[in-house]
Every structure is written in C-alpha cells, then in structure tokens.
C-alpha cells in the first residue's frame, strides 16, 4: 500500500508546524513523490500523486493561488503545501479555495516561511524511499509466488509480515493501460482496502482483500474502469494465499477473454464452461488446442501476408455476421465473403456448426492468453 498523505502529515505537523487548512477527506490520498512547484508552466512534468510544495513565486507571473491549486488538482496531485509568509499569506487562502479543496478531497497545508524547504523535502524523500523499498520487497515476494503451486516458506513469511495472512479472502485483478496508479490507490485507501498493486509482465497486478459490505466487486470494477482505456481480467475469490498461482492464471484467462471480446472487463466467474477447461488444463495441452484449430491459419498468414486469423476473430466476435465483420474491419463486404470462403477451405469445415465455433472461440481465448 502506497504512502498516504496522513502519514507525512503526522510526521511533520509538530516538527515543522505543518497545518491542515482544507481537504481533510483526502488525507488517505497516495503519495508518489515530492515536487517543488514555482512555475505553473512546468507542471506538465507531473505524473500524478505528487506532494506539491510551493512558496507562491508563481504569483509574480500573474497566476493566482486559486488558479494554481486548480491546475494541481487537474494533475491529480496528492496534496499541496503552501510555504506562507512572503509570496503567500494566510489571508490569500480564501473560502472559495478551501471549499474547492474540500470538494475535491485535496489536502491543503500551510508551512511557516521560516522552515527550510530543503529539510522537509529531504525528510519526506527518505520516508518515501523507505516505503518504496518495502513496496519493492513485497512486489518481489508476490512475483515469486505467482507461479509457485505452493508458496515457499521464506516468501510466505514476507507476505505475512506485510499483513497478507495465509488464510484470508483474496482476489486478483489484472489491469492493462493504467498509467497513473494513484487514480485507484487513493480511492482504495479511502475505503480502507488492504491491497498491493505492482507492475509485472507489462501489466498492473492488484491483489486485495474483498470487502463486500464496503466495496463490492461491481463498485471495484467501476472504480478501476474510471479510465476508459483500462482492460481488466478478474479472478474468482480464494480463501488461502497458497491459491495465488491458480487464481492468477484464472485472472489471466479472464483478461485474455476481455481482450478477445474487446470488453473493458471479464470476470473468471462469468466464463461458464471455459472455467472448467482453463482450471484443469496444463499449458502444453492448451497450446496444442490452440495450434490444432488456429495454427494452420497463422502459418498461412505468415507465409502469404494475409489477414485470415484477424478476419476470423472479428467474424466470430460479430456472431458470424458478414456486414458487421466488414464494418469492424473497414473492409468491403465482398472481400470479407472471399476471406471467409478461403478460411473454410483452409480449415476444411463450415463455420455455422456450434461445435466448430466453440473450438475456435476456445482457441482464440488460449491464443490471447499466450500472447499477453
């Protein structure tokens, strides 16, 4: 779990006379790093989650404090510390500014001018670095456990040490296209969810304790799908952390289905009969199924620079509707008719047989699984 604003506030409120003036409901926001912002034109470098400190020097460029704070909010910073006494005074913090910070859950603090900014930033840097190292240790432990049928004792001890007990409810969600993690970690902090989010194999992996009363799965999905481009693969719920590897594979299959169907999310619980096949099949068997039904088309595409695999994919996605397939591929209907006829010839089968379509759909799921 990433460092929260409240931890940095508790550390500095006595030592540096740090005072909270607005945005109390955002104290659980996640902090990625500290950033000294004096020029509003440089905020394009912010990536989200930064603790922003300023003396207000930007006022000399005719930028108002209110405009500055709104720009910081647009960049999804975690909180703002105003070094008051020279460029900014307490009276500059209007009721409108405080209301804005309260509404947007953006903690706003004041810091006396006498405080040396380099000292508080060094302290915060050390704290964030320590927390980052702990995050890295936990991420390494989870990564080690993902492909272990039984988690080794030394890895299990690390997970238990960071409050991930052996016997407890868990769920895994695989996330693609999540560029700013604080968009979801701050709300998760607000709900009090115990979780860990880490980057692995070009994807974000979220492991958390389900909270049906406070944060049911559908609410969690809405939270994660805040960004339109996000794609999710959701595992079933499991009750022992030793089932982590199996549930991770199920989340990967669900993610493969979401990619194939071009949906924002798919839950393993919604995969019907595919649950049985994916839960009991070893990788070699799955690869053989996929190669048996799609291997010939893939080889043909590779040799002739054709588009038969992709055409078949969209044809199945369109429920075998030629017009819709042509529309999705931005291709003339006659071209699609020719391709489908060629695909049938290459596969030696018709495509209106439910068993054939099932085998092909299964093969595409498996193909997506091995491609991600």
N, C-alpha and C positions, 0 to 999 in steps of 0.2 A: 504494500500500500504506500503510495507516494506521500511525501511530507506535506502536511496540511498547514495552512496559514496559522491556525490556532497554536501549533507547536512553536512557530517562530515568534508569535506574539507573546506567549508565556515566557519565552527565553529573554526577550528584550524589554518587556514593559517596565521592569524595575531597573535593570542595568542601564538602559538608555532613555528611560522616561518616555517610552512609546505609548501613545494614547489612541484608543479606538474612538472615532467620531461618527462613523456610519458604516452600514453594510454588515451588521453583526451576523446575519444569516448566511454570510459567505465565508465564515471562519473555517469551514471544512474544505474550502477550495484547495485543489492540489497545486503545489509549487514546483515548477521545473527548475528555475534558477533565478538569480537576481539580475536586475538591469537598471543602470543609471540612465534616465531619460531626461535630457535637457533640450533636445531639438525634436520637435514633433515630426519633422520630415524623415527622421531616422527610424521611426517605429515600424517601418516595413520589414525590419530585420527580426521583429518579434515572431516567435513560433507558437505562442500560446502557453499560458501557465506561469509566466514570469512574475516575480515580485518586483514591482517598479518603484524606484526611488527617484525623487526629483527635488531640486531646490527651487524650481519655478523659473529658472533662467529663460525659459521659452516666452515668458511674459514680455520680455524686451523685443520680441518679434511680433507683437500684437496678437498673440494667441492667448485666449482667455483660459482660466483654470477649468471652467466648465467644458470648453471645447477639448482641452487636453484629456480630461477624465473620460469624456465620451469616446474619444479616439482609443484610449487604452482599453475601454470596455469592448469596443469593436474588435480589438486584437486578442480578446479572451485572456487578458492578464489576470493573475490570481488575486492581487490586491495592489494598493497604491500607498506609498509612504511619502508624505509631504514634509520636507525639511523647512519648517516655518521660522520666520524671523527677519529675512532680508527681502527676498523677492515675493514671498507669500506670507501673509499674516492671517491670524485666526479668523478675522472678520471677512476674509476673502472666501471662506468656506460657507457658502450661502445655504439656506434651507432647501433651495432647489437642487443643489449639488448633493446634499445629504439624502434627499428623497430619491434622487436618481440612483445613488449607491445602494440604498436600502432596497429599492425595487429590483435592481439588477444583481443583488447579492454580491456586491463588490466592496470588500472591506477597505475603508479609508482611514489611514492613521496619520497622526502628526508626530513630528520628531523635533525637539528643540534645535535651534541653529547651532548651539554650542557643541553638539555631538559631531564628532568627526565621522563623516560618512564612510571613509575607508575602513574604520574599525568595525562598524556594524556589518558592512558588506563582507569583510573578512570572516567575521563570526558566522554569518549566515552561509557563506561559501563552505566553511568547514563542516557545518551541520548538514548541509545538503549533500556534500561529498560523502560524509559518513553514511547517510541514509541511502545514497546511490550505491555505495559498496554493498550494503546489506541487501538492497534490491537485486544487485547482480548475483550475490550468493544464492538468494532464493530462486532467481531465474535459472541459474545453473543447476540447482537441485531439481527443479521441475523438468527442465530439459532432459536431465539424466533419467528421470522417471518415466518419460513419455513412451519409451519403447522397452520398458522392463516389465515382464509379466508379474514379477514380484519385486517391489522396490527394495534395493539393498538397505541394510540396517543403517549405515552411515548417512545415506541420503534421507532415509525416513526420520532420523534424529534431527536433521537440519529442518525439514518441513515441520516437525512437531515443535521445534524450538521457536519457529516463527508463527506459532499458533495455527497450524494446519494439522489438527489431530488425525490419528489413524482412522478412528471410527467417527464419522460425521457425514452429513449430506453435502454433496458437491455436484456441480455442473460445469461443463466446459463449453465455451463458445469460441469458435474460430472467426476472426474478423479480417476482412480484406478492405483496403482503402481507408484505413483510419489514420489520418495524418497528424492530428492533434489529440493525443491521448487524454488531455485534461478535459476535453469536451464530455467524456464519460466518467473519468475518475472523480471529478468534483461532485457530480450528482450521486455517484456511488458512495462517496464519503458522507454526503448529506443524509442518505438513507441508512448509514451505519453498516453497510455491507462489508463483510470480510472477504477480500478478494486479492488476487495478484494478476497483473497484466504484464506480459512480456512479449518481446519480438522474437519470432522463431520461424525459420524457413520462409522468409518474406511475408509472414502473416503475423497478426497480433493474436495472442492466445490469452483468453480470460478464463481464469479458474476461480470460482466463488462458491460461497455457501448460499443456497437458495433461501429466500425469505418470502414465503407465500403470503403472509399477512401484510407485510410492509411493501414488498416489491415482487409481485407475482411475475411469472415468466413473460406474459404479454406486455406488462409495463416495462420490463427489462428490454424486450425487443424494441419497443417504441423509443426507449432511451438510446439504444445503440444505433437505431436507424435514423437518428437525428440528421446525420449526413446522408444525402440522397444516394451517394455512390457506394455506400457500405454494403458488403455482402456477408451474410452470417451463415455458419454451419453450427447447429446446436445439438449437443449430446443429450442423452437421457440423463436423468438424475441417478447418481450412485451413492452408496452409503459407506464405502470404505475407500480410503485413498489408494489402496493397492489395486483398485479397479481403474486407476487413472489411465493406464495404457490402452485398455479396451475402450474406454469411453472417448479417449482422444481419437482413436480410429473411427469411432462412430460419428464423432463431430466432423471428421474429415470427409466421410461419406456423405453426410448431410450437406456439407459445404460443396462437394462435387455436384450433388443434385441441384443446389441453388445456382451454381454456375451454369449447369446444363440447361435448366429451365429458365434461366435469366430472371430469377426472383431475388428479392432483397434478402430473404432468409428461408431456410428449410430446417425443420427440427427432425432429428432421428426418429422421434416418436410418430411422425407423420409419414414415414416411408413405407408403411404397410408391410407387404410380404418381403420387400427388399431388406427389412431389418434382419430377417432370418438368414438370408443369403450372405449378407455382409458380416453378420456376427459369427458365423460358423465357417467362413471360407478363409483359407490361408492365401497370402499374396500370390503365390505361384498359380494356384487354382484360378484366382480372379484374373490374373494376367492371361492365362490360357483361354478363359471365356471371352475376354475382350479381343484377343488376337484371332480367335476362331471366327468371330462374327464381323469384325471390322478390319482385320489385318490385311485382307486382300484389297479392300478399297484403299487403305492407307498406302500400300505398296504401289498401287496403280496411280494414285495421285502423285506420289513421289517421282515415279518414272515419267509421267506424262504431263506434269504440272497442271493437273485438273483439280476440280473443286467438288468431287463426289462425296467425300466424307462430310464436309460442311453443308452441302446441299441436303444430304440425308438427315443430318442433325436438325436442320430447320424444317424439313418436311415432317419429321416426327413431332417436333415442337408445335407445328401448325395442324396437328391431328390429320396429317396426310391431305391437307387442302392445298391444291396447286396454286391457286390465286394468292392465298395468304403467304405461301412459301416464296413466290415470285416477289411479292411486296416486301417481305422481310429482307430478301437478298438484293433488292433493287435490280432485278433481272427480268427480262421478258418472259412471259408465261411459256412461250414455245421452247425457249431454252431450258426451262425447268422440266417441261414434258420430256424433252430429249434426254436430259440428265437422269431423270427417274427411270426411263426405259433402259438406259445404259446400266444404271445401278442394279436393276432387276436382272439384267443379263449377266452381269459380273457375279452377283450373289447367287444366281440360279434359283431365284424364288420370287414369289409375289410379295407385295408389301401390305396387302389387305388382310393377311392372316394374323389373328391376335397373338398367337404363339410366337410368330416371327417378330412382330413388333415388340413383344415383351423382351425377347432375347436381345434385340438391337438396343432397346432402351437401357437394359441392364448393362450392356457392353459400353454404351456411352457414359453411364454413371461411373463405371470402373475406369474408363479412359480418362475422364476428368480427374478422378481420384489420383491416378498415377502421374498426371500432368502437373498437379499443383505442388 
